[in-house]
Amino acid sequence: MRAVVTGAGGFIGSHLVSFLKEQGYWVRGVDIKREEERPSPEADEFELLDLRHRDDAVRATGDVDEVWALAADMGGMGYISAHHAKILHDNALINLHTLDAAKQHGVGRYLYTSSACIYPEYLQEDANVTPLKEEDAYPAAPQDAYGWEKLIAERLCLHYAEDYDMEIRIARFHNIFGPYGTWDGGREKAPAALCRKVAVAKLTGDAVVEIWGDGEQTRSFCYIDDCLEGLWRLMRSDHREPLNLGQDRMVSINELADIVASIAGVEIEKKHVDGPQGVRGRNSDNTRLREVLGWEPEISLEEGLARTYAWIEEKVLEQSEAKVLAKAE
């Protein structure tokens, strides 16, 4: 089998390249940049292409059996809440061009990675949120442009499947995390940001860790290995409707910080500050996931965070040592 992974320079995409190679695939990785934290030498080809341009999308999807469409302009709440126009514009072009190019080439299967951000804000106003079922997406009212863009792309995929007889699968991610992801610079998500902040607190002896808002906003978090297994099972299934992919254990951001601190072996002082928080509560209803795939994520939040924290602490140490050397010079 020959596959292209778009967004192969990103966190999930780079992991997916390695996963597919382990399954015996020939893989082409495509992105506008190479992966900074975890280069993808496993890819049989790696093309630097900009899928906002149709010609690049046609080149990316040629001569493959499957398209795994992960490419997107995205980040944590700090980023997506401040770049609405850019995110909607760029991601709409990426999705339109990639899907249509796959149709042009007669690609056998197409997997689109959506997000739990498509769910209506009016269902997520309480921290003790009712888990979100796939059909809760409508009536539509996502909070941010990122959510609207993902929902529009879902509709596009469903209509292409109907009108052009394409085999399309859609996964709605619920906060995927793990090593080799963005951990600094403004695009990182909550687990990585908290791991970095706790690592800095541990290494400097300053116990203060800043948390946006009161920290009582809730989410569920899914480790990268479970995400890859879920994507694989979904792509091999006959399920043609959007499907939640994530853990269904809900924790507050305050609880998440305490778990990371426990893993690091330090006591922290949480300082709550102003900052974008997203919806008040979000959790995945995994009923359909279990029914469709006969499976659900298995790696605990603690185990996943332990693996992630160890890697981020090492990166913080490297960054600190580099700054010391720079000053010495």
Residue pairs with C-beta under 8 A, 6 or more apart in sequence:
1 24
1 25
1 26
1 65
1 66
2 25
2 26
2 27
2 28
2 63
2 64
2 65
2 66
3 20
3 25
3 26
3 27
3 28
3 64
3 65
3 66
3 67
3 68
4 27
4 28
4 29
4 30
4 60
4 61
4 64
4 66
4 67
4 68
5 13
5 16
5 17
5 20
5 27
5 28
5 29
5 30
5 43
5 68
5 70
6 13
6 30
6 31
6 51
6 60
6 67
6 68
6 69
6 70
6 71
6 94
6 98
7 13
7 30
7 31
7 69
7 70
7 71
7 72
8 14
8 16
8 17
8 29
8 30
8 31
8 35
8 40
8 43
8 46
8 70
9 29
9 31
9 32
9 33
9 34
9 35
9 36
9 40
10 31
10 35
10 70
10 71
11 176
11 178
11 180
11 181
11 182
11 224
12 70
12 113
12 173
12 176
12 224
12 227
12 228
13 29
13 31
13 35
13 70
13 71
14 29
14 35
14 38
14 39
14 40
14 180
15 38
15 178
15 180
15 224
15 227
15 228
16 68
16 70
16 228
16 231
17 27
17 29
17 40
17 42
17 43
18 40
18 42
19 228
19 232
20 27
20 68
21 27
21 42
21 43
23 232
26 44
27 42
27 43
27 44
27 45
28 43
28 44
28 45
28 46
28 47
28 60
28 64
29 40
29 43
29 45
29 46
29 47
30 46
30 47
30 49
30 51
30 60
30 71
31 46
31 48
31 49
31 71
32 48
32 49
32 50
32 51
33 48
34 40
34 46
34 48
35 180
37 180
37 181
37 182
37 183
37 315
38 179
38 180
40 46
47 59
47 60
49 56
49 57
49 59
49 60
50 56
51 57
51 60
51 71
51 93
51 94
51 97
51 98
52 90
52 93
52 94
52 97
53 97
54 97
54 100
54 101
56 97
57 94
57 97
57 98
57 100
57 101
58 97
58 101
58 104
58 105
60 98
60 101
61 67
61 98
61 101
61 102
61 104
61 105
61 107
62 105
63 105
64 105
64 107
65 107
65 108
65 109
66 107
66 108
66 109
66 110
66 111
66 235
67 98
67 102
67 107
67 109
67 110
67 111
68 111
68 113
68 231
68 235
69 95
69 98
69 99
69 110
69 111
69 112
69 113
70 113
71 94
71 98
72 91
72 94
72 113
73 83
73 86
73 87
73 90
73 91
73 94
74 80
74 87
74 91
74 146
74 187
75 182
75 186
75 187
75 188
75 189
76 186
76 187
76 188
76 189
76 190
76 193
77 189
77 190
77 212
77 275
77 276
77 277
77 278
78 186
78 187
78 275
78 276
79 186
79 187
80 87
80 117
80 144
80 145
80 146
81 144
81 276
81 278
82 276
84 144
84 145
84 146
85 145
87 144
87 145
87 146
87 149
88 145
88 146
88 148
88 149
91 146
91 149
91 150
91 153
92 149
92 152
92 153
95 112
95 149
95 152
95 153
95 156
96 156
99 110
99 112
99 153
99 156
99 157
99 160
102 110
102 166
103 160
103 164
103 166
107 166
108 167
109 167
109 168
109 169
109 235
110 157
110 166
110 167
110 168
110 169
111 168
111 169
111 170
111 171
111 231
111 234
111 235
112 153
112 154
112 157
112 168
112 169
112 170
112 171
113 171
113 173
113 231
114 150
114 151
114 153
114 154
114 170
114 171
114 172
114 173
114 242
115 146
115 147
115 150
115 172
115 173
116 132
116 172
116 173
116 174
116 175
116 244
116 246
116 282
116 284
117 142
117 143
117 144
117 146
117 147
117 150
118 137
118 140
118 142
118 147
118 148
118 150
118 151
118 154
118 172
119 132
119 136
119 137
119 142
119 147
119 282
120 136
120 137
120 139
120 140
120 141
120 142
121 141
121 142
121 143
121 279
122 141
123 129
123 130
123 132
123 136
124 132
124 143
124 279
124 280
124 281
124 282
125 279
125 280
125 281
126 280
126 281
127 216
127 217
127 218
127 252
127 280
127 281
128 218
128 281
129 218
129 250
129 280
129 281
129 282
129 283
130 283
131 248
131 250
131 283
131 284
131 285
131 286
132 244
132 282
132 283
132 284
132 285
133 244
133 285
133 287
133 288
134 172
134 241
134 242
134 243
134 244
134 285
134 288
137 151
137 154
137 242
140 148
140 151
142 148
142 150
142 151
143 278
143 279
144 278
154 170
154 242
157 168
157 170
158 168
158 170
158 241
160 166
160 168
161 167
161 168
161 240
167 240
168 240
169 234
169 235
169 237
169 239
169 240
169 243
170 241
170 242
170 243
171 230
171 231
171 234
171 242
171 243
171 245
172 242
172 243
172 244
172 245
172 246
173 222
173 227
173 245
173 246
174 219
174 220
174 221
174 222
174 244
174 245
174 246
174 247
174 282
174 283
174 284
175 189
175 190
175 191
175 219
175 220
175 221
175 222
175 246
176 221
176 222
176 223
176 224
176 227
176 246
177 189
177 191
177 192
177 221
177 222
177 223
177 224
177 304
177 305
177 308
178 223
178 224
178 225
178 304
178 307
178 308
179 224
179 307
179 308
179 310
179 311
179 312
180 311
181 188
181 189
181 192
181 224
181 308
182 188
182 189
182 192
183 192
183 193
183 195
183 196
183 312
183 315
184 196
184 315
184 319
188 196
190 219
190 221
190 253
190 256
191 221
191 256
191 260
191 305
191 308
192 308
192 312
194 209
194 211
194 253
194 256
194 257
194 260
195 260
195 305
195 308
195 309
195 312
195 313
196 312
196 315
196 316
197 209
197 210
198 209
198 257
198 260
198 261
198 264
198 266
198 268
198 309
199 264
199 309
199 312
199 313
199 316
199 317
200 206
200 316
201 207
201 208
201 209
201 261
201 264
201 266
201 268
202 264
202 265
202 266
202 313
203 313
203 316
203 317
203 320
207 266
207 267
207 268
207 269
208 268
208 269
208 271
209 257
209 261
209 268
209 269
209 270
209 271
210 271
210 272
210 273
211 253
211 254
211 257
211 270
211 271
211 272
211 273
212 253
212 272
212 273
212 274
212 275
212 276
212 277
213 253
213 272
213 274
213 275
213 277
214 272
215 252
215 253
215 254
215 257
215 270
215 272
216 252
216 253
216 254
217 252
217 253
217 277
217 278
217 279
217 280
217 281
218 250
218 251
218 252
218 253
218 280
218 281
218 282
218 283
219 250
219 251
219 253
219 256
219 281
219 282
219 283
220 246
220 247
220 248
220 249
220 250
220 251
220 282
220 283
220 284
221 246
221 247
221 251
221 256
221 301
221 304
222 245
222 246
222 247
222 297
222 304
223 297
223 299
223 301
223 303
223 304
223 307
223 308
224 304
225 299
226 247
226 297
226 298
226 299
227 245
227 297
229 295
229 297
230 245
230 289
230 293
230 295
230 297
231 245
233 293
233 295
234 243
234 245
234 292
234 293
237 292
237 293
239 292
239 293
243 288
243 289
243 292
243 293
244 284
244 285
244 286
244 288
244 289
245 284
245 289
246 284
246 286
246 297
247 284
247 286
247 297
247 301
248 283
248 284
248 285
248 286
248 296
249 301
250 281
250 283
251 259
251 301
254 270
256 305
257 268
257 270
258 268
259 301
259 302
259 305
260 305
260 309
261 267
261 268
263 302
263 305
263 306
263 309
264 309
264 313
286 296
289 295
289 296
290 296
